[in-house]
Amino acid sequence: MEVTKSTLKSDILLDDETPYDSLLTSLLEFGLTQNQARVYLFLSKNTSKSAPEISNSLKIPRTETYHLLNGLQSKGITIAAFGKPTKFQAVPFDKSINILVNNERSRIDELEKKSLYMISQWNMIPDTETDDTLIIENRFQIVQGKISIVGKLNQLISSTKKDVLLLGSEKAFMKFYHTDFIDTLKNANINRKILVSSNNNNPFIVDKLPAKYIKRFDDTLGENLWFLIKDCEEILFFIKNNENEEMLAVWTDSKTMLNSMKLLFNMIWKKAKQFENSQ
């Protein structure tokens, strides 16, 4: 799908976040480093610039600036012009996003082609122990980074047999606005109960999902609290959810943890209120 200017326009910004900050963060998810994103955005809003001009404007060492420009050229989103000094300009933003998406798609296609071969090679290696040695309860897993967390969430939703309990702040839910997690949750043929701490009577998640599944509660537990319980068998919860840190979550099937968090959820659910536009 081609990314157009209309699809790039976001109608949600976090508190105190500028469009520049939002774009800078988003470009990191497209594989750019912090300084690569700064250089690209600078070039995208200016005429052609030389490396020394970029270095002086952004306060980045000149040697590093050349490395950053080379990296952006290799990604296909900046162009250099012959001359002294060499001038650089950004590929138009909408085209750059499409280039980055296609680069990532090509990388994923390569990985998929290798996956069957890797699995066949793995199956050729003999097992050293029987299944009796596997841990089957009280397990945990650290999940780091937005992409990995969304993948884990989609896996949990897809394997749900009965119901999902989901609790979080509106701010935490907004982190998933541009992912496929909400659509996965919407399309799953399961029972859902969702608690959102919000002062807004119409948060975006109410537009994405039937409001009858969603209740609101006063934010007394902290804006970064977020967890999902699947079939009272597995839970994923955030332990790091700050703007300036990479997202970090823990998955576990600990019965003690599950029972405690389900009890907390049910207590809040009883006192929570339906959104005014619920059907």
Helices and strands as residue ranges (DSSP letters): H 5-8, H 19-29, H 34-44, E 49-50, H 51-58, H 62-75, E 78-81, E 87-90, H 93-123, G 131-133, E 140-144, H 146-158, E 163-169, H 170-174, H 181-187, E 191-197, H 204-208, G 211-213, E 214-217, E 226-230, E 234-240, E 248-252, H 255-271, E 273-274
